[in-house]
Amino acid sequence: MKHIVIVGGGYAGINTLEHLKKRFGNRLGQDIRMTLIDKQPYHLRKVLLFRRISDKDFNLHIPLTSYIGEGISFVQGEVEEIKEREQAIVVTRDGMKRENISYDQLVLAMGSSSRHQEDQGGIALETSKAADLIRLRIEEGIKSGKSIHIAIVGAGISGIETAAEIGGWLKDAKVTLVNADRRLLSSAPKKVSAHMEEELTKVGVNVIHGVKVNQYDDQAKTLYYSDGTTETVDVCIWTTGLKSNVLSASREKGRIMVDESYHVKGMKNVYSIGDCALVTDVKTGRIDQMTCKEAVYQSGKLSRIMVKDMTGSGKRLTHKSIPVEFYCVSLGQNKALVWMKKGKYSMVLRNRLALFIRKSTWDSASLVKK
Ligand SMILES: Cc1cc2nc3c(=O)[nH]c(=O)nc-3n(C[C@H](O)[C@H](O)[C@H](O)COP(=O)(O)OP(=O)(O)OC[C@H]3O[C@@H](n4cnc5c(N)ncnc54)[C@H](O)[C@@H]3O)c2cc1C
Protein backbone atom coordinates (compact mmCIF):
# COMPACT_ATOMS: atom_id res chain seq x y z
CA MET A 1 0.00 0.00 0.00
CA LYS A 2 1.37 3.47 -0.93
CA HIS A 3 1.79 5.87 1.95
CA ILE A 4 1.49 9.67 1.60
CA VAL A 5 2.68 11.71 4.57
CA ILE A 6 1.79 15.39 4.99
CA VAL A 7 3.74 17.35 7.58
CA GLY A 8 1.80 20.38 8.80
CA GLY A 9 -1.92 20.86 9.37
CA GLY A 10 -1.92 24.54 8.42
CA TYR A 11 -3.71 25.94 5.36
CA ALA A 12 -1.34 24.23 2.89
CA GLY A 13 -1.48 20.85 4.63
CA ILE A 14 -5.23 20.51 5.18
CA ASN A 15 -6.06 21.71 1.68
CA THR A 16 -3.58 19.27 0.12
CA LEU A 17 -5.14 16.48 2.17
CA GLU A 18 -8.63 17.50 1.08
CA HIS A 19 -7.69 17.61 -2.64
CA LEU A 20 -5.98 14.22 -2.42
CA LYS A 21 -9.00 12.77 -0.61
CA LYS A 22 -11.19 13.79 -3.55
CA ARG A 23 -8.70 12.63 -6.17
CA PHE A 24 -8.10 9.18 -4.66
CA GLY A 25 -11.70 8.59 -3.52
CA ASN A 26 -12.33 4.99 -2.57
CA ARG A 27 -8.74 3.96 -3.25
CA LEU A 28 -8.00 5.36 0.22
CA GLY A 29 -7.70 2.50 2.65
CA GLN A 30 -7.43 0.08 -0.32
CA ASP A 31 -4.07 0.69 -1.97
CA ILE A 32 -3.28 4.19 -0.67
CA ARG A 33 -3.18 5.55 2.85
CA MET A 34 -2.36 9.04 4.11
CA THR A 35 -1.00 10.39 7.38
CA LEU A 36 -1.25 14.00 8.52
CA ILE A 37 1.33 15.01 11.13
CA ASP A 38 1.36 18.17 13.22
CA LYS A 39 2.94 19.12 16.52
CA GLN A 40 -0.39 20.61 17.55
CA PRO A 41 -3.65 18.68 17.79
CA TYR A 42 -5.48 21.45 15.92
CA HIS A 43 -5.46 23.54 12.75
CA LEU A 44 -4.84 27.13 13.78
CA ARG A 45 -6.89 29.74 11.90
CA LYS A 46 -3.90 32.06 11.86
CA VAL A 47 -5.43 34.76 9.71
CA LEU A 48 -8.04 35.36 12.43
CA LEU A 49 -5.64 35.75 15.36
CA PHE A 50 -6.51 39.43 15.76
CA ARG A 51 -10.14 38.51 16.50
CA ARG A 52 -9.09 36.48 19.56
CA ILE A 53 -7.69 39.69 21.09
CA SER A 54 -11.06 41.46 21.01
CA ASP A 55 -13.14 38.33 21.67
CA LYS A 56 -11.70 35.95 24.26
CA ASP A 57 -14.18 33.21 23.35
CA PHE A 58 -13.42 33.26 19.65
CA ASN A 59 -12.39 29.73 18.67
CA LEU A 60 -9.34 29.58 16.44
CA HIS A 61 -8.72 25.85 16.76
CA ILE A 62 -10.19 23.10 14.59
CA PRO A 63 -9.24 19.56 15.69
CA LEU A 64 -7.06 17.98 13.01
CA THR A 65 -8.89 14.69 13.53
CA SER A 66 -11.92 16.35 11.94
CA TYR A 67 -10.11 16.39 8.56
CA ILE A 68 -9.31 12.69 8.44
CA GLY A 69 -11.44 9.88 7.00
CA GLU A 70 -11.21 6.40 5.55
CA GLY A 71 -7.57 5.42 5.03
CA ILE A 72 -6.25 8.59 6.69
CA SER A 73 -4.72 8.96 10.12
CA PHE A 74 -3.51 11.86 12.22
CA VAL A 75 -0.31 11.75 14.28
CA GLN A 76 0.43 14.46 16.78
CA GLY A 77 4.18 14.90 16.88
CA GLU A 78 7.03 17.09 15.79
CA VAL A 79 8.97 16.09 12.70
CA GLU A 80 12.65 16.49 13.51
CA GLU A 81 14.45 15.00 10.57
CA ILE A 82 14.08 13.54 7.09
CA LYS A 83 15.99 10.30 6.44
CA GLU A 84 16.00 10.62 2.73
CA ARG A 85 17.75 7.39 1.82
CA GLU A 86 15.29 5.38 3.90
CA GLN A 87 12.29 7.45 2.73
CA ALA A 88 11.35 8.04 6.36
CA ILE A 89 10.88 10.93 8.75
CA VAL A 90 11.73 11.02 12.42
CA VAL A 91 8.86 12.20 14.60
CA THR A 92 9.02 13.05 18.30
CA ARG A 93 5.80 12.28 20.13
CA ASP A 94 4.91 13.42 23.64
CA GLY A 95 8.13 15.43 23.65
CA MET A 96 10.36 12.34 23.89
CA LYS A 97 9.35 9.21 21.99
CA ARG A 98 11.17 9.17 18.64
CA GLU A 99 9.59 7.18 15.87
CA ASN A 100 10.39 6.57 12.20
CA ILE A 101 7.52 6.91 9.76
CA SER A 102 8.21 5.80 6.21
CA TYR A 103 6.65 7.39 3.15
CA ASP A 104 6.24 6.90 -0.58
CA GLN A 105 5.41 10.58 -1.05
CA LEU A 106 6.13 13.29 1.52
CA VAL A 107 4.71 16.82 1.63
CA LEU A 108 6.50 19.41 3.73
CA ALA A 109 3.98 22.09 4.71
CA MET A 110 5.49 23.27 8.00
CA GLY A 111 4.62 26.90 7.40
CA SER A 112 6.33 29.69 9.24
CA SER A 113 6.91 31.41 12.57
CA SER A 114 7.15 35.06 13.50
CA ARG A 115 10.39 36.85 12.64
CA HIS A 116 10.21 38.66 15.97
CA GLN A 117 12.94 37.81 18.45
CA GLU A 118 12.22 37.47 22.13
CA ASP A 119 14.90 39.96 23.15
CA GLN A 120 13.07 42.66 21.16
CA GLY A 121 10.41 42.70 23.90
CA GLY A 122 6.64 42.91 23.41
CA ILE A 123 4.47 40.09 22.08
CA ALA A 124 4.44 38.61 18.57
CA LEU A 125 0.97 37.77 17.32
CA GLU A 126 1.47 34.19 16.15
CA THR A 127 -0.45 31.81 18.41
CA SER A 128 -3.75 31.90 20.28
CA LYS A 129 -1.71 31.94 23.52
CA ALA A 130 -0.01 35.13 22.33
CA ALA A 131 -3.38 36.67 21.44
CA ASP A 132 -4.67 35.80 24.95
CA LEU A 133 -1.58 37.34 26.54
CA ILE A 134 -2.07 40.54 24.54
CA ARG A 135 -5.67 40.72 25.74
CA LEU A 136 -4.54 40.14 29.32
CA ARG A 137 -1.98 42.96 29.11
CA ILE A 138 -4.63 45.28 27.65
CA GLU A 139 -7.09 44.39 30.43
CA GLU A 140 -4.41 45.00 33.08
CA GLY A 141 -3.71 48.40 31.53
CA ILE A 142 -7.39 49.30 31.47
CA LYS A 143 -7.81 48.19 35.12
CA SER A 144 -5.02 50.55 36.16
CA GLY A 145 -7.42 53.38 35.28
CA LYS A 146 -5.06 55.32 32.97
CA SER A 147 -5.64 55.85 29.29
CA ILE A 148 -3.87 52.95 27.61
CA HIS A 149 -1.52 53.15 24.61
CA ILE A 150 -1.17 50.12 22.32
CA ALA A 151 1.39 49.98 19.52
CA ILE A 152 1.21 47.56 16.61
CA VAL A 153 4.60 47.25 14.98
CA GLY A 154 4.47 46.20 11.33
CA ALA A 155 1.79 47.37 8.91
CA GLY A 156 1.29 44.45 6.56
CA ILE A 157 -2.22 42.97 6.34
CA SER A 158 -1.88 41.42 9.77
CA GLY A 159 -0.84 44.72 11.39
CA ILE A 160 -3.60 46.69 9.66
CA GLU A 161 -6.25 44.14 10.66
CA THR A 162 -5.04 44.01 14.25
CA ALA A 163 -4.97 47.81 14.58
CA ALA A 164 -8.46 48.17 13.07
CA GLU A 165 -9.85 45.45 15.34
CA ILE A 166 -8.39 46.98 18.51
CA GLY A 167 -9.34 50.53 17.46
CA GLY A 168 -12.97 49.46 16.97
CA TRP A 169 -13.02 47.48 20.21
CA LEU A 170 -11.41 50.01 22.58
CA LYS A 171 -12.86 53.42 21.91
CA ASP A 172 -10.77 55.17 24.59
CA ALA A 173 -7.39 53.63 23.91
CA LYS A 174 -4.60 55.27 21.97
CA VAL A 175 -3.66 52.91 19.14
CA THR A 176 -0.58 53.44 16.99
CA LEU A 177 0.28 51.44 13.88
CA VAL A 178 3.96 51.70 12.93
CA ASN A 179 4.67 51.34 9.22
CA ALA A 180 8.25 51.12 7.97
CA ASP A 181 7.05 51.93 4.45
CA ARG A 182 5.82 55.30 3.08
CA ARG A 183 2.22 54.14 2.72
CA LEU A 184 0.06 51.16 3.67
CA LEU A 185 0.32 48.05 1.44
CA SER A 186 2.53 49.77 -1.09
CA SER A 187 2.08 46.96 -3.62
CA ALA A 188 -1.57 48.06 -4.02
CA PRO A 189 -2.60 51.34 -5.73
CA LYS A 190 -2.38 54.57 -3.74
CA LYS A 191 -6.18 54.87 -3.51
CA VAL A 192 -6.37 51.48 -1.74
CA SER A 193 -3.73 52.60 0.79
CA ALA A 194 -5.69 55.82 1.30
CA HIS A 195 -8.99 53.93 1.84
CA MET A 196 -7.34 51.76 4.46
CA GLU A 197 -5.77 54.65 6.30
CA GLU A 198 -9.10 56.49 6.25
CA GLU A 199 -10.86 53.51 7.86
CA LEU A 200 -8.13 53.18 10.48
CA THR A 201 -8.36 56.88 11.30
CA LYS A 202 -12.14 56.54 11.75
CA VAL A 203 -11.59 54.02 14.55
CA GLY A 204 -8.94 56.19 16.18
CA VAL A 205 -5.80 54.46 14.90
CA ASN A 206 -2.84 56.74 14.35
CA VAL A 207 -0.65 55.44 11.51
CA ILE A 208 2.96 56.53 11.40
CA HIS A 209 4.96 55.90 8.25
CA GLY A 210 8.62 55.64 7.31
CA VAL A 211 9.98 54.53 10.67
CA LYS A 212 10.87 51.21 12.26
CA VAL A 213 10.90 50.01 15.84
CA ASN A 214 14.15 48.58 17.16
CA GLN A 215 13.09 47.50 20.60
CA TYR A 216 10.39 47.53 23.25
CA ASP A 217 11.34 47.63 26.91
CA ASP A 218 8.63 45.65 28.75
CA GLN A 219 9.68 46.95 32.18
CA ALA A 220 10.01 50.63 31.30
CA LYS A 221 7.09 50.37 28.82
CA THR A 222 9.13 52.25 26.27
CA LEU A 223 9.21 51.86 22.51
CA TYR A 224 12.51 52.68 20.79
CA TYR A 225 12.14 53.90 17.21
CA SER A 226 14.86 53.63 14.55
CA ASP A 227 15.09 57.43 14.28
CA GLY A 228 16.25 57.63 17.91
CA THR A 229 12.94 58.78 19.41
CA THR A 230 11.11 56.91 22.16
CA GLU A 231 7.49 56.70 23.28
CA THR A 232 5.61 55.30 26.26
CA VAL A 233 3.53 52.32 25.20
CA ASP A 234 1.60 49.95 27.49
CA VAL A 235 1.26 47.01 25.11
CA CYS A 236 3.51 46.36 22.11
CA ILE A 237 2.30 43.89 19.48
CA TRP A 238 4.67 42.73 16.75
CA THR A 239 3.34 41.85 13.30
CA THR A 240 6.61 42.25 11.43
CA GLY A 241 6.55 39.21 9.18
CA LEU A 242 7.31 35.55 9.01
CA LYS A 243 10.25 33.20 8.67
CA SER A 244 9.93 29.73 7.16
CA ASN A 245 10.15 26.45 9.07
CA VAL A 246 12.58 24.51 6.92
CA LEU A 247 13.81 21.37 8.76
CA SER A 248 16.89 19.85 7.10
CA ALA A 249 15.77 20.47 3.52
CA SER A 250 18.07 22.61 1.36
CA ARG A 251 17.05 26.22 1.35
CA GLU A 252 17.38 29.49 -0.46
CA LYS A 253 16.38 32.88 0.95
CA GLY A 254 15.48 30.98 4.13
CA ARG A 255 12.83 28.86 2.38
CA ILE A 256 12.85 25.27 1.08
CA MET A 257 13.99 25.16 -2.54
CA VAL A 258 11.48 23.53 -4.87
CA ASP A 259 11.33 23.15 -8.64
CA GLU A 260 8.43 24.32 -10.82
CA SER A 261 6.38 21.26 -9.76
CA TYR A 262 6.98 21.66 -6.00
CA HIS A 263 9.58 18.84 -5.81
CA VAL A 264 12.13 19.64 -3.13
CA LYS A 265 15.44 20.12 -4.89
CA GLY A 266 17.84 17.22 -4.31
CA MET A 267 15.20 14.97 -2.71
CA LYS A 268 13.15 12.19 -4.26
CA ASN A 269 9.39 11.96 -3.68
CA VAL A 270 9.43 15.00 -1.40
CA TYR A 271 7.29 18.08 -2.14
CA SER A 272 6.90 21.38 -0.38
CA ILE A 273 4.35 24.22 -0.56
CA GLY A 274 3.03 27.05 1.61
CA ASP A 275 5.06 29.45 3.71
CA CYS A 276 8.01 27.08 4.11
CA ALA A 277 8.66 26.73 0.36
CA LEU A 278 10.25 29.11 -2.11
CA VAL A 279 7.77 28.74 -4.95
CA THR A 280 8.57 30.55 -8.19
CA ASP A 281 6.60 30.96 -11.38
CA VAL A 282 9.41 30.13 -13.82
CA LYS A 283 7.73 31.94 -16.70
CA THR A 284 7.44 35.29 -14.93
CA GLY A 285 10.09 34.84 -12.23
CA ARG A 286 7.53 35.89 -9.63
CA ILE A 287 8.08 34.36 -6.17
CA ASP A 288 4.91 33.50 -4.26
CA GLN A 289 4.43 35.42 -1.03
CA MET A 290 3.88 33.84 2.36
CA THR A 291 0.12 34.13 2.37
CA CYS A 292 -2.80 31.89 3.07
CA LYS A 293 -4.29 32.43 -0.38
CA GLU A 294 -1.09 31.30 -2.07
CA ALA A 295 -0.76 28.24 0.19
CA VAL A 296 -4.32 27.19 -0.64
CA TYR A 297 -3.87 27.84 -4.36
CA GLN A 298 -0.66 25.78 -4.49
CA SER A 299 -2.35 22.84 -2.74
CA GLY A 300 -4.73 22.22 -5.67
CA LYS A 301 -1.95 21.99 -8.23
CA LEU A 302 0.25 19.95 -5.90
CA SER A 303 -2.43 17.28 -5.50
CA ARG A 304 -2.63 16.89 -9.30
CA ILE A 305 1.15 16.67 -9.58
CA MET A 306 1.32 14.03 -6.84
CA VAL A 307 -1.35 11.89 -8.50
CA LYS A 308 0.43 12.22 -11.83
CA ASP A 309 3.79 11.26 -10.26
CA MET A 310 2.20 8.26 -8.54
CA THR A 311 0.29 6.94 -11.56
CA GLY A 312 2.81 8.00 -14.19
CA SER A 313 0.02 9.33 -16.41
CA GLY A 314 -1.22 12.81 -17.25
CA LYS A 315 0.51 15.86 -18.65
CA ARG A 316 3.36 17.67 -16.94
CA LEU A 317 2.09 20.37 -14.60
CA THR A 318 3.98 23.37 -13.37
CA HIS A 319 3.31 26.14 -10.90
CA LYS A 320 1.83 29.43 -12.10
CA SER A 321 1.21 32.42 -9.85
CA ILE A 322 -2.38 33.29 -9.01
CA PRO A 323 -3.59 35.16 -12.11
CA VAL A 324 -5.48 37.76 -10.05
CA GLU A 325 -3.88 40.16 -7.59
CA PHE A 326 -6.15 40.12 -4.59
CA TYR A 327 -6.25 41.57 -1.10
CA CYS A 328 -9.03 41.04 1.38
CA VAL A 329 -8.41 43.12 4.49
CA SER A 330 -10.59 43.08 7.57
CA LEU A 331 -11.05 46.58 8.99
CA GLY A 332 -12.83 45.83 12.25
CA GLN A 333 -15.85 43.69 13.12
CA ASN A 334 -18.12 45.04 10.38
CA LYS A 335 -15.86 46.42 7.71
CA ALA A 336 -13.61 44.97 5.06
CA LEU A 337 -11.84 46.09 1.94
CA VAL A 338 -11.30 43.90 -1.09
CA TRP A 339 -9.00 44.88 -3.93
CA MET A 340 -8.66 42.81 -7.08
CA LYS A 341 -6.60 43.36 -10.19
CA LYS A 342 -6.39 41.34 -13.36
CA GLY A 343 -4.44 42.83 -16.22
CA LYS A 344 -5.61 46.42 -16.73
CA TYR A 345 -8.77 45.99 -14.69
CA SER A 346 -8.94 46.61 -10.99
CA MET A 347 -11.76 46.87 -8.49
CA VAL A 348 -12.16 48.01 -4.89
CA LEU A 349 -15.05 46.76 -2.75
CA ARG A 350 -15.88 48.22 0.65
CA ASN A 351 -19.51 47.16 0.98
CA ARG A 352 -21.40 44.11 2.23
CA LEU A 353 -19.99 42.10 -0.64
CA ALA A 354 -16.51 42.75 0.81
CA LEU A 355 -17.72 41.37 4.17
CA PHE A 356 -19.17 38.32 2.44
CA ILE A 357 -15.88 37.71 0.59
CA ARG A 358 -13.97 38.13 3.87
CA LYS A 359 -16.02 35.44 5.60
CA SER A 360 -15.97 33.10 2.61
CA THR A 361 -12.18 33.28 2.24
CA TRP A 362 -11.64 32.73 5.98
CA ASP A 363 -14.00 29.74 6.01
CA SER A 364 -12.97 28.10 2.77
CA ALA A 365 -9.24 28.32 3.62
CA SER A 366 -9.87 26.29 6.81
CA LEU A 367 -12.44 24.04 5.09
CA VAL A 368 -15.18 25.25 7.42
CA LYS A 369 -18.56 24.18 6.10
CA LYS A 370 -21.57 26.43 6.56
C1 LIG B 1 -1.08 37.13 12.62
C2 LIG B 1 -1.08 36.65 11.20
C3 LIG B 1 -2.02 37.17 10.31
C4 LIG B 1 -2.04 36.78 8.98
N1 LIG B 1 -2.98 37.31 8.13
C5 LIG B 1 -3.04 36.90 6.86
C6 LIG B 1 -4.06 37.39 5.98
O1 LIG B 1 -4.89 38.21 6.35
N2 LIG B 1 -4.09 36.91 4.71
C7 LIG B 1 -3.19 35.97 4.25
O2 LIG B 1 -3.27 35.55 3.09
N3 LIG B 1 -2.21 35.51 5.06
C8 LIG B 1 -2.12 35.93 6.34
N4 LIG B 1 -1.14 35.45 7.18
C9 LIG B 1 -0.19 34.47 6.65
C10 LIG B 1 -0.81 33.08 6.67
O3 LIG B 1 -1.27 32.77 7.95
C11 LIG B 1 0.21 32.07 6.21
O4 LIG B 1 0.64 32.41 4.90
C12 LIG B 1 -0.41 30.67 6.21
O5 LIG B 1 -0.70 30.28 7.53
C13 LIG B 1 0.52 29.66 5.55
O6 LIG B 1 -0.03 28.39 5.65
P1 LIG B 1 0.91 27.13 5.82
O7 LIG B 1 0.01 25.95 5.84
O8 LIG B 1 2.01 27.18 4.84
O9 LIG B 1 1.60 27.30 7.25
P2 LIG B 1 1.02 27.41 8.73
O10 LIG B 1 -0.35 27.95 8.73
O11 LIG B 1 2.09 28.11 9.47
O12 LIG B 1 0.93 25.89 9.21
C14 LIG B 1 2.07 25.10 9.45
C15 LIG B 1 1.70 23.94 10.33
O13 LIG B 1 2.83 23.10 10.46
C16 LIG B 1 2.99 22.70 11.80
N5 LIG B 1 4.42 22.39 11.99
C17 LIG B 1 5.46 23.25 11.84
N6 LIG B 1 6.63 22.61 12.02
C18 LIG B 1 6.33 21.32 12.29
C19 LIG B 1 7.11 20.16 12.57
N7 LIG B 1 8.44 20.20 12.57
N8 LIG B 1 6.47 19.01 12.83
C20 LIG B 1 5.12 18.94 12.82
N9 LIG B 1 4.32 20.01 12.55
C21 LIG B 1 4.92 21.17 12.28
C22 LIG B 1 2.49 23.86 12.62
O14 LIG B 1 2.08 23.45 13.90
C23 LIG B 1 1.32 24.35 11.74
O15 LIG B 1 0.11 23.72 12.10
C24 LIG B 1 -1.10 35.83 8.52
C25 LIG B 1 -0.15 35.30 9.41
C26 LIG B 1 -0.15 35.70 10.74
C27 LIG B 1 0.88 35.11 11.70
The ligand as an ORCA input file, in Angstrom:
! r2SCAN-3c Opt
* xyz 0 1
  C      -1.076     37.132     12.625
  C      -1.084     36.651     11.201
  C      -2.019     37.175     10.313
  C      -2.043     36.777      8.977
  N      -2.980     37.315      8.134
  C      -3.039     36.901      6.856
  C      -4.063     37.389      5.976
  O      -4.892     38.212      6.346
  N      -4.088     36.907      4.706
  C      -3.186     35.975      4.255
  O      -3.274     35.555      3.090
  N      -2.212     35.505      5.064
  C      -2.116     35.935      6.341
  N      -1.136     35.449      7.179
  C      -0.186     34.469      6.652
  C      -0.810     33.082      6.666
  O      -1.266     32.774      7.955
  C       0.205     32.065      6.207
  O       0.643     32.405      4.903
  C      -0.414     30.671      6.207
  O      -0.702     30.281      7.531
  C       0.520     29.660      5.546
  O      -0.030     28.393      5.652
  P       0.909     27.129      5.822
  O       0.014     25.948      5.842
  O       2.010     27.177      4.842
  O       1.601     27.296      7.251
  P       1.024     27.408      8.725
  O      -0.352     27.954      8.734
  O       2.087     28.106      9.473
  O       0.930     25.891      9.212
  C       2.068     25.103      9.447
  C       1.702     23.943     10.331
  O       2.829     23.097     10.457
  C       2.993     22.696     11.798
  N       4.422     22.389     11.990
  C       5.464     23.251     11.840
  N       6.632     22.615     12.015
  C       6.328     21.319     12.286
  C       7.106     20.162     12.566
  N       8.437     20.202     12.570
  N       6.472     19.008     12.827
  C       5.115     18.936     12.821
  N       4.323     20.008     12.554
  C       4.918     21.167     12.280
  C       2.491     23.864     12.620
  O       2.085     23.447     13.898
  C       1.315     24.351     11.741
  O       0.111     23.719     12.097
  C      -1.097     35.827      8.525
  C      -0.154     35.299      9.414
  C      -0.150     35.704     10.744
  C       0.875     35.113     11.697
*
